[in-house]
């Protein structure tokens, strides 16, 4: 039987099974009878993302695997203890069997998905089984991936395969370390706004990016450093300070000439006095500006990249110590431990998501241009003026050696941004700021979800109807803000880490955006509404993801980052936590999305295009993650990705006016 993995087609029988299949009705994980095991939890979580990613990217298509209908499977499969919890009535489940030799095969259980044609049945393992003896062994993600690569030892691996396996291995031990440390979530409603926000960031960090099997890998950190610098461990971080020659500093749009220096926003009176005294005593006060540096960056990156700058005196390490900071869900962004709206973003030359986490001046420069557009959008739409909140990211400083360009390597490693959150939000006791990533991150053991607190605050019971209603309110706000921006010709990078929901007195009130440097635009549409090309600075010959020729092209980011990643993670986490059918939540999302398209003043062409692309097309674009990492093989650049196609989730869940695909599976 040939593999149907890269097609969205189902038989009519399987289509009807999909309609009744609930994500919560899964085979019990083979470790569920044991006490909580952080290693097993991390492996299962990463294996799910890995297999699902390989399936949707077509990387398992040509391995020679065979498929067996689970309702008519071979006796030796049915007898395996790991699958004895199967409900034989689910005919849409199939065993995927990949022969390894005469007696052994790799086996896993698949089912039709909503966002992709096939997915691994959640909480089921991937096993290596002996057909004759029935003995089996669970495979961890690295062992399985080595088999996919067809390499028993490192010498047989290509460079890109080595890069991916190293990241996968680091993800496993780091995810295990994170889930073993439990985030404190008691009495969340009683905490003040800033303290609540800090816990939300710790919670979001447990998963990092959903559906990315190497997301947890922060390559370059030792085990001690990982625990010291990741948000979930809530460990205070003492910054280092470096003085940079004033004529070697580039500054942001929010820094006036001869205006305040970083310490004015980041340091209390005692720390400021200590820094000023040291700068004076060392003769640096008039010639240099002190900026904060992450301690990891100071120890590991600056000696490598900027040795000559320190030798020449352009950069000088300072000894003064200031107030500690706390990591957020984005490793290089830090939260104050004081009552301050000013947060901090710093470069770290670790490798994460296939890219180095430096902080180049060109990104912050483009962020200033994007912020100007976002403020203009708020002036052109009253709903955006009320519900779109923006962090101020214009206060930044970056080392710029004489003769260097924005695209040189060394200047990327010594910079700092002050990210100021709206004080009116942080100081309002009725406000809760919740990164959307938190809502899509299940806690180990599933003991709590933010919706539990939201339901309690609203006096609602945790019924299917109430959970679905609150998800609908969330979607109303999220789509209303994003579609209004989209109508004007712009779309922010609204994955779960950048998009923060603003709740006020138990109501989803608005959306707070941070990291403005990735605002995607359509210049023709901007100009229609009286705005102009911001003239982003993009490296010649480098891939461009900021400019788009049309709204149709811009829609890619709403379909992929916003829906397939951000909202999908929220739906699947809610479905699992409250034992709800995921398809019902998808239908709620689709209903709310279509209602917002009808309510927002799009012209007829735009409205027709949105409805056709979102609700009628059999396929949607898909953002590939695994193959691009392997193809780049560790080279420089931002997070690598590619594009392909996958299923339209709104068609898959059987909207009233959408038809479920009915073509039969190809059988050998």
C-alpha positions as CSV (number, residue, x, y, z in Angstrom):
1,X,0.0,0.0,0.0
2,X,1.5,3.3,-1.0
3,X,1.7,6.3,1.4
4,X,-1.1,8.9,1.2
5,X,0.7,11.3,3.5
6,X,1.2,14.3,1.3
7,X,-2.4,14.4,0.0
8,X,-5.5,15.7,1.7
9,X,-7.7,13.1,0.2
10,X,-9.7,10.7,2.4
11,X,-12.2,7.9,1.6
12,X,-15.8,8.7,2.3
13,X,-15.6,6.2,5.2
14,X,-12.6,8.0,6.7
15,X,-14.3,11.3,6.2
16,X,-17.2,10.3,8.3
17,X,-14.8,8.9,10.9
18,X,-12.9,12.2,11.0
19,X,-16.1,14.0,11.8
20,X,-16.5,12.0,15.0
21,X,-12.9,11.7,15.9
22,X,-12.0,13.6,19.1
23,X,-8.4,14.6,19.8
24,X,-8.9,13.5,23.4
25,X,-9.9,10.0,22.4
26,X,-6.4,8.7,22.0
27,X,-4.4,5.7,23.0
28,X,-2.9,5.9,26.4
29,X,0.8,6.7,26.4
30,X,2.8,3.7,27.3
31,X,4.2,5.5,30.3
32,X,0.9,6.8,31.7
33,X,0.7,4.1,34.4
34,X,4.0,5.3,35.8
35,X,4.6,8.4,38.0
36,X,5.3,11.5,36.1
37,X,8.5,11.1,34.2
38,X,10.0,14.3,32.8
39,X,12.2,12.4,30.3
40,X,9.2,10.5,28.9
41,X,7.1,13.6,28.8
42,X,9.7,15.6,26.8
43,X,10.4,12.7,24.4
44,X,6.7,12.2,23.7
45,X,6.1,15.9,23.2
46,X,9.0,16.2,20.8
47,X,8.2,13.0,19.0
48,X,4.7,14.2,18.2
49,X,6.0,17.4,16.6
50,X,8.8,15.5,14.8
51,X,6.6,12.8,13.3
52,X,3.8,15.3,12.3
53,X,6.4,17.6,10.8
54,X,8.0,14.8,8.8
55,X,4.5,13.7,7.6
56,X,3.4,17.1,6.4
57,X,6.7,17.9,4.8
58,X,6.7,14.5,2.9
59,X,9.9,13.3,4.4
60,X,8.4,9.8,5.1
61,X,6.9,9.3,1.7
62,X,9.7,7.4,0.0
63,X,10.8,5.0,2.8
64,X,8.8,2.0,1.5
65,X,6.5,1.9,4.5
66,X,3.2,0.0,4.3
67,X,-0.2,1.0,5.8
68,X,-2.6,-1.3,7.5
69,X,-6.1,-0.4,8.5
70,X,-6.1,-0.6,12.3
71,X,-9.5,-2.3,12.3
72,X,-8.1,-5.2,10.2
73,X,-4.5,-5.2,11.3
74,X,-2.3,-8.3,11.6
75,X,-2.6,-10.3,14.8
76,X,0.9,-9.5,15.9
77,X,0.1,-5.8,15.9
78,X,-3.1,-6.2,17.8
79,X,-1.3,-8.3,20.4
80,X,1.2,-5.6,21.2
81,X,0.5,-4.3,24.8
82,X,1.2,-0.7,23.7
83,X,-1.8,-0.8,21.4
84,X,-4.2,-2.9,23.4
85,X,-6.0,0.2,24.6
86,X,-7.2,0.8,21.0
87,X,-10.8,1.2,20.3
88,X,-11.4,-1.0,17.3
89,X,-14.3,1.1,16.1
90,X,-12.0,3.9,14.8
91,X,-11.5,2.6,11.3
92,X,-9.8,5.8,10.2
93,X,-6.7,4.9,12.2
94,X,-3.9,3.2,10.3
95,X,-0.7,1.4,11.3
96,X,2.3,2.8,9.5
97,X,4.9,-0.1,9.2
98,X,8.4,0.5,7.9
99,X,10.3,-2.7,7.4
100,X,13.9,-2.6,8.7
101,X,15.0,-6.2,7.9
102,X,13.3,-9.6,7.6
103,X,12.1,-9.6,11.2
104,X,12.0,-6.0,12.4
105,X,9.9,-2.9,11.6
106,X,9.3,0.6,12.8
107,X,5.6,1.0,13.7
108,X,3.4,3.9,14.6
109,X,-0.3,4.7,14.6
110,X,-1.6,7.5,12.4
111,X,-5.0,9.1,12.0
112,X,-6.5,11.8,9.7
113,X,-5.6,15.3,11.0
114,X,-7.3,18.7,10.7
115,X,-4.4,20.9,9.8
116,X,-2.6,18.2,7.9
117,X,-3.7,15.0,6.1
118,X,-2.2,12.6,8.6
119,X,-0.8,12.9,12.1
120,X,0.5,10.5,14.7
121,X,-2.2,9.5,17.2
122,X,-1.3,11.7,20.2
123,X,0.2,9.9,23.2
124,X,1.2,6.8,21.2
125,X,4.8,5.9,20.8
126,X,7.0,5.0,17.8
127,X,8.3,1.5,18.3
128,X,10.8,-0.9,16.8
129,X,9.1,-4.3,16.9
130,X,10.2,-7.9,16.1
131,X,7.4,-9.4,14.0
132,X,8.1,-13.0,15.2
133,X,8.7,-12.6,18.9
134,X,6.4,-9.6,19.4
135,X,9.1,-7.9,21.4
136,X,9.2,-4.1,21.0
137,X,11.2,-1.1,22.0
138,X,10.1,2.6,22.0
139,X,12.3,4.8,19.8
140,X,13.3,8.2,21.0
141,X,13.3,11.1,18.5
142,X,17.0,11.0,17.8
143,X,17.0,7.2,17.2
144,X,14.0,7.4,14.9
145,X,15.5,10.3,12.9
146,X,18.8,8.5,12.5
147,X,16.8,5.7,10.8
148,X,15.1,8.2,8.6
149,X,18.5,9.5,7.6
150,X,19.7,6.0,7.0
151,X,22.8,6.5,9.0
152,X,24.0,4.3,11.9
153,X,27.0,6.5,12.7
154,X,27.9,10.2,12.4
155,X,30.4,9.5,9.6
156,X,27.5,8.6,7.3
157,X,25.6,11.8,8.0
158,X,25.5,14.8,5.8
159,X,26.3,18.2,7.4
160,X,22.7,19.3,7.5
161,X,21.6,16.0,9.1
162,X,24.2,16.4,11.8
163,X,23.0,20.0,12.5
164,X,19.4,18.8,12.9
165,X,20.3,15.8,15.1
166,X,22.4,18.0,17.4
167,X,19.5,20.4,17.8
168,X,17.1,17.6,18.3
169,X,19.3,16.1,21.0
170,X,19.7,19.4,22.8
171,X,15.9,19.9,22.6
172,X,15.4,16.6,24.4
173,X,17.6,17.2,27.4
174,X,16.6,20.9,27.7
175,X,12.9,20.1,27.5
176,X,13.3,17.4,30.1
177,X,15.0,19.9,32.4
178,X,12.2,22.5,31.9
179,X,9.3,20.2,32.5
180,X,11.0,18.7,35.6
181,X,10.9,22.2,37.1
182,X,7.2,23.1,37.7
183,X,6.1,26.7,37.1
184,X,4.2,28.1,40.0
185,X,0.6,28.8,38.9
186,X,-1.3,29.0,42.2
187,X,-3.5,32.0,43.1
188,X,-2.9,33.7,39.7
189,X,-6.0,35.9,40.0
190,X,-4.6,37.4,43.3
191,X,-1.3,38.5,41.8
192,X,-0.8,42.0,40.5
193,X,-0.6,42.7,36.7
194,X,3.2,42.6,36.4
195,X,3.7,39.5,38.6
196,X,1.0,37.7,36.7
197,X,2.6,38.6,33.4
198,X,6.0,37.3,34.6
199,X,4.4,33.9,35.4
200,X,2.7,33.8,32.0
201,X,6.1,34.3,30.4
202,X,7.6,31.4,32.4
203,X,4.7,29.2,31.4
204,X,5.1,30.1,27.7
205,X,8.8,29.2,27.8
206,X,8.1,25.6,28.6
207,X,7.2,24.8,25.0
208,X,8.8,27.8,23.2
209,X,7.3,27.3,19.7
210,X,4.7,24.7,19.1
211,X,5.1,22.1,16.3
212,X,8.8,22.8,16.0
213,X,10.7,19.7,17.1
214,X,13.9,21.6,17.9
215,X,12.3,24.7,19.4
216,X,13.6,24.1,22.9
217,X,17.2,23.8,21.8
218,X,19.2,26.7,23.0
219,X,22.6,25.6,21.6
220,X,25.6,27.1,23.3
221,X,24.2,26.8,26.9
222,X,25.6,24.4,29.4
223,X,23.2,22.7,31.7
224,X,23.9,25.2,34.5
225,X,23.5,28.1,32.1
226,X,20.3,26.7,30.8
227,X,18.8,26.7,34.3
228,X,20.3,30.1,35.0
229,X,18.9,31.9,32.0
230,X,15.6,30.2,30.9
231,X,12.4,31.9,32.1
232,X,10.7,28.9,33.6
233,X,13.4,28.6,36.3
234,X,12.7,32.2,37.5
235,X,16.4,32.8,38.4
236,X,17.6,36.4,38.8
237,X,20.1,37.4,36.1
238,X,22.8,40.0,37.0
239,X,23.8,41.9,33.9
240,X,27.2,43.0,32.9
241,X,27.9,46.6,31.6
242,X,30.2,47.7,28.8
243,X,31.1,51.2,27.9
244,X,31.2,52.0,24.2
245,X,32.9,55.0,22.6
246,X,30.2,57.6,21.8
247,X,31.4,57.9,18.1
248,X,31.0,54.1,17.7
249,X,27.3,54.0,18.7
250,X,24.2,53.9,16.5
251,X,21.0,54.8,18.2
252,X,17.2,54.3,17.6
253,X,14.5,56.7,16.7
254,X,13.5,57.1,20.4
255,X,17.0,58.3,21.5
256,X,17.6,62.0,21.1
257,X,21.0,63.5,20.6
258,X,22.6,64.1,24.0
259,X,19.5,62.6,25.5
260,X,19.3,60.0,28.3
261,X,21.5,57.0,28.2
262,X,20.4,53.4,28.9
263,X,20.9,53.6,32.7
264,X,18.1,56.3,32.8
265,X,15.5,53.6,32.0
266,X,17.1,50.5,33.4
267,X,18.8,51.2,36.7
268,X,17.7,52.5,40.1
269,X,19.4,55.4,42.0
270,X,22.0,53.3,43.8
271,X,23.1,51.4,40.7
272,X,23.1,54.5,38.6
273,X,25.4,56.2,41.0
274,X,27.8,53.3,41.0
275,X,28.0,53.2,37.2
276,X,28.5,56.9,37.0
277,X,31.2,56.8,39.7
278,X,33.0,54.0,37.8
279,X,32.7,55.8,34.5
280,X,34.1,59.0,36.1
281,X,37.0,57.3,37.9
282,X,38.1,55.5,34.7
283,X,37.8,58.6,32.5
284,X,35.0,57.3,30.4
285,X,32.1,59.6,31.4
286,X,32.5,62.1,28.5
287,X,33.7,59.7,25.8
288,X,31.7,56.5,26.3
289,X,28.1,55.3,26.9
290,X,27.4,52.3,29.2
291,X,25.0,49.7,27.8
292,X,23.9,46.4,29.5
293,X,25.2,43.0,28.3
294,X,23.8,39.6,29.0
295,X,26.4,37.7,31.2
296,X,26.5,34.8,28.8
297,X,27.2,37.1,25.9
298,X,29.9,38.9,27.9
299,X,31.7,35.6,28.7
300,X,31.3,33.7,25.5
301,X,30.6,36.0,22.5
302,X,32.3,39.3,23.0
303,X,35.8,37.9,23.5
304,X,35.4,36.1,20.2
305,X,33.8,38.8,18.0
306,X,35.1,42.0,19.6
307,X,38.5,41.3,20.9
308,X,40.1,44.1,18.9
309,X,37.5,46.6,20.0
310,X,38.2,46.0,23.6
311,X,42.0,46.0,23.0
312,X,41.6,49.4,21.3
313,X,39.5,50.9,24.1
314,X,36.4,51.4,21.9
315,X,34.7,49.0,24.3
316,X,35.5,48.7,28.0
317,X,34.0,46.2,30.5
318,X,32.7,47.7,33.7
319,X,32.6,46.2,37.1
320,X,29.5,47.8,38.5
321,X,26.6,45.6,39.5
322,X,22.9,46.7,39.1
323,X,19.5,45.3,39.9
324,X,18.9,41.7,38.7
325,X,16.5,40.8,35.8
326,X,14.4,37.9,34.9
327,X,14.2,36.0,31.6
328,X,11.0,36.0,29.6
329,X,9.7,33.4,27.1
330,X,12.1,35.0,24.6
331,X,15.5,34.1,26.0
332,X,17.2,37.4,25.1
333,X,14.4,39.6,26.4
334,X,14.4,40.3,30.1
335,X,11.9,41.6,32.6
336,X,12.7,44.0,35.5
337,X,12.5,42.9,39.1
338,X,11.5,46.4,40.0
339,X,8.1,48.1,39.4
340,X,9.1,49.4,36.0
341,X,7.5,49.3,32.5
342,X,10.9,49.2,30.9
343,X,12.0,45.7,29.8
344,X,15.2,44.8,27.9
345,X,16.3,43.0,24.8
346,X,19.9,41.9,24.4
347,X,21.8,39.8,21.8
348,X,22.9,36.3,22.7
349,X,25.1,34.4,20.2
350,X,23.4,31.1,21.0
351,X,21.7,29.1,18.2
352,X,18.0,28.6,18.4
353,X,15.3,27.7,15.8
354,X,18.1,27.4,13.3
355,X,19.4,30.9,13.7
356,X,21.8,32.9,15.9
357,X,20.0,35.1,18.5
358,X,22.0,38.2,18.0
359,X,20.4,41.7,17.9
360,X,21.6,43.6,14.8
361,X,21.1,47.3,14.4
362,X,19.4,46.7,11.0
363,X,16.6,44.8,12.7
364,X,16.0,47.6,15.2
365,X,16.3,50.2,12.5
366,X,13.5,48.4,10.5
367,X,11.5,48.1,13.7
368,X,11.5,51.8,14.1
369,X,10.1,52.1,10.5
370,X,7.4,49.5,11.3
371,X,6.4,51.2,14.5
372,X,5.7,54.4,12.6
373,X,3.4,52.5,10.3
374,X,1.6,50.8,13.3
375,X,1.0,54.2,14.8
376,X,-0.4,55.5,11.5
377,X,-2.7,52.5,11.4
378,X,-4.1,53.3,14.8
379,X,-4.9,56.8,13.5
380,X,-6.8,55.4,10.5
381,X,-9.1,53.0,12.3
382,X,-10.9,53.8,15.6
383,X,-11.0,50.1,16.7
384,X,-7.2,49.9,16.3
385,X,-6.9,53.1,18.3
386,X,-8.8,51.4,21.1
387,X,-7.6,47.8,20.9
388,X,-4.1,47.8,19.4
389,X,-1.4,48.3,22.0
390,X,2.2,48.8,21.1
391,X,5.4,48.4,23.0
392,X,7.8,51.3,22.5
393,X,11.0,49.8,21.0
394,X,12.6,53.0,19.7
395,X,15.2,53.3,22.5
396,X,18.2,51.2,21.4
397,X,22.0,51.4,21.1
398,X,24.3,49.3,18.9
399,X,28.0,49.2,18.6
400,X,29.0,50.3,15.1
401,X,32.8,50.2,14.4
402,X,34.3,52.8,12.0
403,X,33.8,51.7,8.4
404,X,31.3,48.9,9.4
405,X,27.9,48.3,7.7
406,X,24.6,47.3,9.1
407,X,25.2,43.8,7.8
408,X,28.6,43.1,9.3
409,X,28.9,40.3,11.8
410,X,30.7,41.9,14.8
411,X,28.2,44.8,15.3
412,X,25.4,42.4,15.8
413,X,26.7,41.1,19.1
414,X,26.9,44.3,21.2
415,X,23.6,46.2,21.4
416,X,20.6,46.8,23.7
417,X,17.0,47.7,23.3
418,X,14.7,49.2,26.0
419,X,11.2,47.8,25.4
420,X,8.7,49.9,27.2
421,X,5.3,48.4,27.9
422,X,2.3,50.8,28.2
423,X,2.3,51.9,31.8
424,X,-1.5,52.2,31.7
425,X,-1.7,48.5,31.3
426,X,0.9,47.4,33.8
427,X,-0.5,49.8,36.5
428,X,-4.1,48.7,36.0
429,X,-5.1,46.0,38.5
430,X,-8.0,44.9,36.3
431,X,-5.7,44.1,33.4
432,X,-4.1,40.7,32.6
433,X,-1.5,40.4,29.9
434,X,-1.3,36.9,28.5
435,X,1.1,35.9,25.7
436,X,-0.9,33.8,23.3
437,X,1.9,31.2,23.6
438,X,0.9,30.6,27.2
439,X,-2.6,29.6,26.1
440,X,-1.1,27.0,23.7
441,X,1.4,25.5,26.1
442,X,0.1,22.6,28.2
443,X,1.5,22.3,31.7
444,X,3.1,18.9,32.5
445,X,0.3,16.9,34.0
446,X,-2.3,19.3,32.6
447,X,-3.1,20.6,36.1
448,X,-4.1,24.1,35.1
449,X,-4.9,26.3,32.1
450,X,-5.4,30.1,31.9
451,X,-9.0,29.5,30.8
452,X,-9.6,28.0,34.3
453,X,-9.0,31.5,35.7
454,X,-10.9,33.2,33.0
455,X,-13.9,31.0,33.5
456,X,-13.8,31.6,37.3
457,X,-13.4,35.4,36.8
458,X,-16.6,35.3,34.6
459,X,-18.5,33.1,37.0
460,X,-18.8,30.4,34.3
461,X,-18.6,26.6,34.7
462,X,-16.0,24.7,32.7
463,X,-18.6,23.3,30.2
464,X,-18.0,22.7,26.5
465,X,-20.3,25.6,25.7
466,X,-18.5,28.0,28.0
467,X,-15.0,27.1,26.9
468,X,-16.1,27.4,23.3
469,X,-17.7,30.8,23.9
470,X,-14.6,32.2,25.5
471,X,-12.4,30.9,22.6
472,X,-14.9,32.7,20.4
473,X,-14.4,35.9,22.2
474,X,-10.6,35.5,22.0
475,X,-10.9,34.9,18.2
476,X,-13.2,38.0,17.8
477,X,-10.5,40.2,19.3
478,X,-7.6,38.6,17.6
479,X,-9.1,38.5,14.1
480,X,-10.7,42.0,14.4
481,X,-7.3,43.6,15.2
482,X,-5.3,41.6,12.6
483,X,-7.9,41.9,9.8
484,X,-8.2,45.7,10.3
485,X,-4.4,45.9,10.0
486,X,-4.5,43.6,7.0
487,X,-7.1,45.8,5.2
488,X,-4.6,48.7,5.5
489,X,-1.8,46.6,4.0
490,X,0.2,45.3,7.0
491,X,0.3,42.2,9.2
492,X,2.4,41.8,12.3
493,X,4.3,38.5,13.1
494,X,1.6,37.3,15.4
495,X,2.9,33.9,16.5
496,X,2.2,33.2,20.1
497,X,5.3,34.8,21.5
498,X,5.0,38.2,19.9
499,X,1.2,38.6,20.3
500,X,0.0,39.4,23.9
501,X,-3.7,39.4,24.7
502,X,-5.0,42.2,26.9
503,X,-7.8,41.1,29.3
504,X,-9.6,43.8,31.2
505,X,-12.1,42.8,34.0
506,X,-12.4,39.3,32.5
507,X,-13.0,40.5,28.9
508,X,-10.6,40.1,26.0
509,X,-10.0,43.9,25.4
510,X,-7.2,44.1,22.8
511,X,-3.9,42.9,21.4
512,X,-0.4,44.1,22.5
513,X,2.4,43.7,19.9
514,X,6.1,43.5,20.5
515,X,9.0,42.8,18.1
516,X,8.0,45.2,15.4
517,X,10.9,44.4,13.1
518,X,8.9,41.7,11.3
519,X,5.8,43.7,10.1
520,X,4.9,42.4,6.7
521,X,3.4,44.9,4.3
522,X,1.9,45.5,0.8
523,X,3.1,48.9,-0.4
524,X,0.3,49.3,-2.9
525,X,-2.3,48.9,-0.2
526,X,-0.5,51.2,2.2
527,X,-0.4,53.9,-0.4
528,X,-4.2,53.5,-1.0
529,X,-4.7,54.6,2.6
530,X,-2.2,57.5,2.5
531,X,0.8,55.7,3.9
532,X,4.2,55.2,2.2
533,X,6.8,52.5,1.7
534,X,8.9,52.6,4.9
535,X,12.0,51.7,2.8
536,X,13.1,48.8,4.9
537,X,16.8,48.1,4.9
538,X,17.3,44.6,3.5
539,X,20.6,43.0,2.6
540,X,21.2,42.8,-1.1
541,X,20.6,39.2,-2.4
542,X,19.1,38.2,1.0
543,X,15.6,36.6,1.2
544,X,12.9,39.2,1.8
545,X,9.8,38.3,3.9
546,X,8.7,41.9,4.6
547,X,7.5,43.1,1.2
548,X,4.5,41.5,-0.5
549,X,3.0,42.3,-3.9
550,X,-0.6,41.8,-2.9
551,X,-3.0,41.1,0.0
552,X,-3.2,37.5,-1.3
553,X,0.5,37.1,-0.7
554,X,0.3,38.8,2.7
555,X,-2.4,36.4,3.8
556,X,0.2,33.6,3.9
557,X,1.3,34.9,7.4
558,X,-2.3,34.9,8.8
559,X,-2.8,31.4,7.6
560,X,0.5,30.0,8.8
561,X,1.8,31.8,11.9
562,X,-1.5,33.1,13.2
563,X,-3.8,30.1,12.5
564,X,-1.8,27.0,11.8
565,X,0.6,27.7,14.7
566,X,-0.7,30.2,17.2
567,X,-4.5,29.4,17.3
568,X,-4.0,25.8,16.5
569,X,-1.9,25.3,19.6
570,X,-4.5,27.1,21.7
571,X,-7.3,24.9,20.3
572,X,-5.4,21.6,20.8
573,X,-4.4,22.6,24.3
574,X,-8.0,23.5,25.2
575,X,-9.3,20.3,23.6
576,X,-7.0,18.2,25.6
577,X,-7.4,20.1,28.9
578,X,-11.2,20.1,28.9
579,X,-11.7,16.8,27.0
580,X,-13.5,18.6,24.1
581,X,-13.6,17.7,20.4
582,X,-11.0,19.9,18.7
583,X,-13.2,20.0,15.5
584,X,-15.9,22.0,17.5
585,X,-13.3,24.6,18.5
586,X,-12.1,24.9,14.9
587,X,-15.7,25.4,13.7
588,X,-16.1,28.1,16.4
589,X,-12.9,29.8,15.1
590,X,-14.1,29.7,11.5
591,X,-17.5,31.1,12.4
592,X,-15.9,34.0,14.3
593,X,-13.4,34.6,11.5
594,X,-16.1,34.8,8.8
595,X,-18.2,37.1,11.0
596,X,-15.3,39.5,11.3
597,X,-14.6,39.5,7.6
598,X,-18.3,40.5,7.1
599,X,-18.2,43.2,9.8
600,X,-14.9,44.9,8.8
601,X,-15.3,47.4,5.9
602,X,-13.5,45.4,3.2
603,X,-14.4,46.2,-0.3
604,X,-16.2,43.4,-2.2
605,X,-13.0,42.2,-3.9
606,X,-11.1,41.8,-0.7
607,X,-13.9,40.2,1.1
608,X,-14.5,37.7,-1.7
609,X,-10.7,36.9,-1.9
610,X,-10.6,36.3,1.9
611,X,-13.6,34.0,1.9
612,X,-12.3,32.0,-1.2
613,X,-8.8,31.6,0.2
614,X,-9.8,30.8,3.7
615,X,-13.0,28.8,3.4
616,X,-13.2,27.4,-0.1
617,X,-9.7,26.3,-1.3
618,X,-9.0,22.6,-0.6
619,X,-5.4,23.5,0.4
620,X,-3.6,26.2,2.4
621,X,0.0,27.2,2.3
622,X,2.3,25.5,4.9
623,X,5.5,26.8,6.5
624,X,8.1,24.0,6.4
625,X,10.5,23.9,9.3
626,X,12.5,20.6,9.3
627,X,13.8,20.3,5.7
628,X,15.0,24.0,5.6
629,X,17.2,23.5,8.7
630,X,18.7,20.4,7.1
631,X,19.2,22.2,3.8
632,X,20.9,25.2,5.3
633,X,23.2,23.0,7.2
634,X,24.0,25.5,9.9
635,X,24.7,28.6,7.8
636,X,24.0,32.2,8.9
637,X,20.7,33.9,8.7
638,X,17.3,34.2,10.4
639,X,15.1,31.2,11.2
640,X,15.1,29.0,8.0
641,X,11.7,28.0,6.5
642,X,10.2,26.9,3.2
643,X,6.7,26.7,1.8
644,X,4.5,23.9,0.6
645,X,0.8,23.1,0.9
646,X,-1.4,21.3,3.3
647,X,-5.1,20.8,4.1
648,X,-7.6,23.6,4.6
649,X,-8.6,23.1,8.3
650,X,-12.0,24.7,7.8
651,X,-12.8,22.3,5.0
652,X,-11.5,19.4,7.1
653,X,-13.9,20.0,9.9
654,X,-16.8,20.1,7.6
655,X,-18.1,23.7,7.6
656,X,-21.8,23.8,6.4
657,X,-20.8,25.1,2.9
658,X,-17.6,23.1,2.6
659,X,-17.3,19.5,1.2
660,X,-15.0,16.9,2.7
661,X,-12.6,15.4,0.2
662,X,-13.9,12.0,-0.8
663,X,-11.2,10.5,-3.0
664,X,-10.1,7.0,-2.0
665,X,-6.8,6.2,-0.6
666,X,-4.3,4.7,-3.1
667,X,-4.0,1.0,-2.4
668,X,-1.2,-1.1,-3.8
